């Protein structure tokens, strides 16, 4: 009896694979798979840390800016130093000098109130200003003169003098009358400083603004403060007594006796003053 040969069984297709029958069948899968279905490995692209690079670039930019700014400042300072040295060698600038030539206390009246004494006085003073420069001209604004006692700074009055142009090598004499009229002063300071008889020390201050003119160039005006001390004034003598009538020997007519002469002490010694330049930068004055 001959052996029967049976056909080999077909393997079951994997789940989801297409079959040749009508139940969702189709053409069998082709091999090898198309490029669209092949697995593509992503390309590795290393990225540099952006934050570190940005920080380094910022620091480098800041260092460069700082170095350039420092270099510019050094150059400006060098140019200013050279220009200032050349100006000094060419013009030899010097400060103006002020001297109080004479001071006279023409009138003085201080009430004896223990709480609020009232002061009335008048002081005539002469100030001499000298310009020692040969090529520089000073342009002064109005001068404000004030006088006060040296010990407790009791104000004795103030006055304003018109400004003037101080030519090179010129000497200008300024005369002013400083007065106060019925001003209430501190009783303790006035009582110890102001003497009705005998000399007492006073200080004279002058405030103004001045600019410099060299040829056709003018500088900006800056403040100038003049301080003069070591000055003594003497109050005037009291008013003379009314003349008395005297009867002549040979006549019945009355003759008037001569009135005593009154003199006012004048301080004529020249007192040198200190000149201070005031520079204002924004809100500060130096």
Backbone torsions as a table, in degrees:
resi	resn	phi	psi	omega
1	UNK	NA	117.8	-177.1
2	UNK	-70.8	142.7	179.0
3	UNK	-70.4	141.8	178.3
4	UNK	-91.0	132.5	179.6
5	UNK	-98.4	124.4	179.1
6	UNK	-100.0	141.7	177.1
7	UNK	-69.1	147.6	179.8
8	UNK	-68.0	142.7	179.4
9	UNK	-73.7	138.3	177.3
10	UNK	-77.0	137.4	177.9
11	UNK	-67.8	145.9	178.1
12	UNK	-69.1	135.6	179.0
13	UNK	-70.7	152.4	179.0
14	UNK	-65.4	156.0	-178.3
15	UNK	-59.7	138.5	177.6
16	UNK	84.2	-4.9	-179.9
17	UNK	-81.1	152.4	-178.3
18	UNK	-75.3	140.1	178.0
19	UNK	-114.6	167.7	-175.0
20	UNK	-89.3	-6.4	-179.6
21	UNK	-83.6	-179.8	-175.6
22	UNK	-79.7	-9.0	-179.1
23	UNK	-85.6	72.2	175.9
24	UNK	76.9	16.9	-177.7
25	UNK	-77.7	165.0	178.2
26	UNK	-164.4	-166.2	179.5
27	UNK	-69.8	142.2	-179.8
28	UNK	-65.4	155.6	-177.3
29	UNK	-65.4	139.3	-179.1
30	UNK	-86.9	154.8	179.1
31	UNK	-133.9	131.7	1.9
32	UNK	-77.8	165.6	-176.8
33	UNK	-67.4	149.1	177.4
34	UNK	-64.1	163.0	-177.9
35	UNK	-61.7	-31.6	-179.5
36	UNK	-66.0	-26.6	-178.7
37	UNK	-97.2	-4.8	179.7
38	UNK	-75.4	149.7	179.7
39	UNK	-77.9	123.0	178.8
40	UNK	-105.5	125.4	-179.0
41	UNK	-79.3	129.6	-179.4
42	UNK	-65.3	142.7	179.6
43	UNK	-79.6	130.0	-179.3
44	UNK	-82.7	120.0	179.1
45	UNK	-120.7	102.6	-179.2
46	UNK	-67.0	140.8	179.7
47	UNK	-117.5	132.2	179.1
48	UNK	-73.9	148.4	177.5
49	UNK	-65.2	110.1	-175.2
50	UNK	-67.2	-35.8	-174.7
51	UNK	-66.7	-43.0	-179.3
52	UNK	-65.4	-42.1	179.4
53	UNK	-64.1	-38.7	178.9
54	UNK	-66.0	-40.8	179.1
55	UNK	-65.2	-41.0	178.6
56	UNK	-65.4	-40.1	179.2
57	UNK	-64.6	-38.3	178.3
58	UNK	-64.6	-42.6	179.6
59	UNK	-65.1	-40.2	178.0
60	UNK	-63.8	-41.1	178.7
61	UNK	-64.7	-41.9	178.9
62	UNK	-63.1	-42.4	179.3
63	UNK	-63.6	-40.6	179.0
64	UNK	-64.4	-44.2	179.2
65	UNK	-63.1	-41.7	180.0
66	UNK	-64.1	-43.1	-179.9
67	UNK	-64.4	-42.1	178.3
68	UNK	-65.1	-42.1	178.8
69	UNK	-64.0	-41.7	177.8
70	UNK	-64.0	-38.9	178.4
71	UNK	-65.2	-40.6	178.1
72	UNK	-64.4	-42.1	178.5
73	UNK	-63.2	-40.9	178.8
74	UNK	-64.1	-41.0	178.3
75	UNK	-64.7	-41.9	178.3
76	UNK	-64.2	-41.7	178.4
77	UNK	-63.9	-38.9	178.7
78	UNK	-65.4	-44.1	179.1
79	UNK	-63.7	-41.5	178.9
80	UNK	-64.6	-39.7	178.9
81	UNK	-64.6	-41.9	178.3
82	UNK	-64.7	-43.4	179.5
83	UNK	-65.1	-42.1	178.5
84	UNK	-64.5	-40.0	177.4
85	UNK	-64.7	-40.1	178.2
86	UNK	-65.4	-40.8	179.0
87	UNK	-63.8	-41.5	-179.0
88	UNK	-66.1	-43.1	-179.8
89	UNK	-67.2	-29.2	-176.6
90	UNK	-82.9	-40.8	-172.9
91	UNK	-110.9	-19.0	-178.2
92	UNK	50.0	62.1	-175.5
93	UNK	-67.5	143.1	177.8
94	UNK	-135.3	150.8	178.1
95	UNK	-72.3	149.8	173.6
96	UNK	-70.1	155.3	179.2
97	UNK	-115.3	143.3	179.6
98	UNK	-126.1	141.4	-179.7
99	UNK	-139.4	133.8	174.2
100	UNK	-85.4	109.3	-175.0
101	UNK	-79.5	-42.3	-178.5
102	UNK	-151.8	148.1	177.1
103	UNK	-137.6	132.9	179.6
104	UNK	-137.8	123.9	175.7
105	UNK	-89.5	101.7	-173.2
106	UNK	-82.8	-30.1	179.5
107	UNK	-150.3	147.9	179.9
108	UNK	-153.4	126.9	177.4
109	UNK	-144.3	117.3	179.6
110	UNK	-127.0	117.6	179.3
111	UNK	-69.4	157.1	-175.2
112	UNK	-98.1	33.8	178.0
113	UNK	-73.5	132.6	-178.7
114	UNK	-74.7	-17.9	-176.1
115	UNK	-108.5	-41.0	-176.7
116	UNK	-142.9	77.4	178.3
117	UNK	-70.6	148.6	-178.6
118	UNK	-111.8	132.7	-176.3
119	UNK	-114.7	135.2	173.1
120	UNK	-135.1	122.1	-177.6
121	UNK	-152.0	170.3	176.3
122	UNK	-149.3	130.8	-178.6
123	UNK	-129.1	128.2	176.1
124	UNK	-104.3	124.3	-178.8
125	UNK	-132.9	155.2	179.5
126	UNK	-125.2	125.4	-178.8
127	UNK	-117.4	132.4	179.4
128	UNK	-109.4	124.1	179.4
129	UNK	-111.2	133.3	-179.4
130	UNK	-123.6	140.2	176.0
131	UNK	-111.2	104.0	-175.6
132	UNK	-80.1	-4.8	-177.2
133	UNK	-79.3	152.2	-179.1
134	UNK	-97.9	-21.8	-176.9
135	UNK	-127.8	3.0	-176.4
136	UNK	-113.8	136.1	179.6
137	UNK	-114.1	132.4	178.1
138	UNK	-97.3	136.7	178.6
139	UNK	-114.7	107.2	-174.5
140	UNK	-96.8	140.0	166.6
141	UNK	-81.8	-174.9	179.0
142	UNK	-59.6	138.8	178.6
143	UNK	-96.8	134.3	175.1
144	UNK	-106.8	111.8	-179.8
145	UNK	-98.7	136.5	177.7
146	UNK	-140.5	147.5	-179.3
147	UNK	-127.0	139.2	178.9
148	UNK	-147.8	161.4	177.0
149	UNK	-69.8	151.1	-174.7
150	UNK	-76.5	-33.0	-173.3
151	UNK	-77.1	-57.6	-174.2
152	UNK	-115.4	11.6	176.2
153	UNK	54.8	46.2	175.1
154	UNK	-76.6	121.0	-176.7
155	UNK	-67.3	134.1	178.1
156	UNK	-110.0	0.0	177.1
157	UNK	132.9	171.0	179.5
158	UNK	-149.5	160.7	179.2
159	UNK	-153.3	159.2	-179.9
160	UNK	-118.4	131.6	180.0
161	UNK	-112.6	135.2	179.6
162	UNK	-60.7	148.6	178.4
163	UNK	-69.5	166.9	-176.9
164	UNK	-154.0	166.8	176.7
165	UNK	-100.7	121.7	-176.3
166	UNK	-100.1	101.5	-176.0
167	UNK	-68.9	163.4	-179.0
168	UNK	-65.9	132.1	179.4
169	UNK	69.1	16.5	-175.3
170	UNK	-100.0	156.2	176.0
171	UNK	-121.4	124.7	-177.6
172	UNK	-119.1	134.2	179.3
173	UNK	-107.9	126.5	-178.5
174	UNK	-116.2	128.8	178.1
175	UNK	-119.9	134.6	-178.6
176	UNK	-148.3	157.5	175.7
177	UNK	-115.6	115.8	179.8
178	UNK	-98.3	128.5	-175.7
179	UNK	-146.4	160.2	172.2
180	UNK	-137.7	141.2	-174.2
181	UNK	-122.9	108.8	176.4
182	UNK	53.9	55.9	179.5
183	UNK	-101.1	129.9	178.2
184	UNK	-78.0	128.8	-176.3
185	UNK	-121.9	170.8	179.2
186	UNK	-69.0	126.6	-176.1
187	UNK	-66.3	-38.2	-177.9
188	UNK	-69.9	-46.0	-179.9
189	UNK	-68.5	-43.8	-179.5
190	UNK	-65.9	-37.3	-178.4
191	UNK	-66.5	-32.4	-178.9
192	UNK	-91.6	-26.6	-175.9
193	UNK	-90.7	-46.6	-173.7
194	UNK	-87.6	121.5	-179.4
195	UNK	-112.7	135.5	178.6
196	UNK	-77.1	-20.5	176.5
197	UNK	-138.9	133.1	-176.8
198	UNK	96.4	156.7	-175.5
199	UNK	-80.3	150.5	173.8
200	UNK	-139.7	154.0	-172.2
201	UNK	-84.8	141.7	176.7
202	UNK	-133.2	164.2	173.9
203	UNK	-124.2	147.5	179.8
204	UNK	-119.2	129.0	178.8
205	UNK	-122.0	145.6	177.0
206	UNK	-135.5	129.0	178.8
207	UNK	-119.6	133.8	179.2
208	UNK	-161.2	178.2	174.2
209	UNK	-126.7	141.1	-176.0
210	UNK	-140.7	146.4	173.7
211	UNK	-120.1	169.6	-177.5
212	UNK	-119.3	137.4	175.6
213	UNK	-120.7	122.5	178.3
214	UNK	-122.7	106.0	-175.8
215	UNK	66.3	-120.2	177.9
216	UNK	-100.0	6.4	-178.6
217	UNK	-101.5	139.0	178.0
218	UNK	-124.3	138.5	177.6
219	UNK	-96.1	164.8	176.4
220	UNK	-70.9	142.7	-177.1
221	UNK	-75.6	139.0	177.8
222	UNK	-123.7	162.3	-177.4
223	UNK	-76.4	143.6	177.1
224	UNK	-130.8	131.0	178.2
225	UNK	-120.5	127.8	-179.2
226	UNK	-113.4	128.5	-178.1
227	UNK	-125.3	123.4	-179.4
228	UNK	-122.9	128.1	-179.8
229	UNK	-135.7	176.7	-176.4
230	UNK	80.4	21.1	-177.7
231	UNK	-104.0	134.9	178.3
232	UNK	-121.3	138.5	177.9
233	UNK	-122.9	154.1	-179.7
234	UNK	-119.9	128.5	179.2
235	UNK	-61.9	149.2	177.5
236	UNK	-68.0	156.2	178.5
237	UNK	-68.1	160.0	178.9
238	UNK	-63.9	156.7	-179.1
239	UNK	-61.3	147.9	-177.3
240	UNK	-66.4	153.6	177.5
241	UNK	-75.3	149.2	-179.3
242	UNK	-58.6	136.5	-177.8
243	UNK	-61.4	145.2	179.3
244	UNK	-95.0	150.6	176.9
245	UNK	-89.6	132.7	177.6
246	UNK	-117.8	145.7	-177.6
247	UNK	-99.4	126.6	-179.3
248	UNK	-73.0	157.6	-178.9
249	UNK	-75.3	-41.0	-175.1
250	UNK	-98.8	3.5	-178.5
251	UNK	-144.2	152.3	179.2
252	UNK	-88.1	-6.3	-178.6
253	UNK	-74.8	144.3	179.1
254	UNK	-88.2	135.1	177.5
255	UNK	-110.7	146.4	179.9
256	UNK	-88.4	131.2	176.7
257	UNK	-73.8	144.9	-180.0
258	UNK	-65.3	139.7	-179.7
259	UNK	-78.9	144.0	179.5
260	UNK	-65.9	141.9	-179.1
261	UNK	-74.5	143.3	178.7
262	UNK	-113.6	135.7	179.7
263	UNK	-125.4	151.5	177.4
264	UNK	-115.8	126.5	-178.6
265	UNK	-73.6	130.4	-179.2
266	UNK	-115.4	131.2	174.6
267	UNK	-86.6	106.8	-174.5
268	UNK	-101.7	-4.8	-179.8
269	UNK	-69.4	136.5	-179.2
270	UNK	-77.9	126.3	-178.9
271	UNK	-114.5	115.9	179.4
272	UNK	-71.0	147.2	-176.9
273	UNK	-115.2	156.9	176.3
274	UNK	-95.1	131.6	-179.2
275	UNK	-106.8	126.1	-179.6
276	UNK	-123.4	131.1	178.3
277	UNK	-93.5	127.8	-179.8
278	UNK	-105.5	122.8	179.0
279	UNK	-111.1	127.1	-179.1
280	UNK	-107.6	122.6	176.4
281	UNK	-119.1	107.4	-177.7
282	UNK	58.5	-103.0	-178.2
283	UNK	-103.9	-3.0	-174.8
284	UNK	-110.0	142.5	177.1
285	UNK	-118.6	127.3	-177.9
286	UNK	-111.9	NA	NA
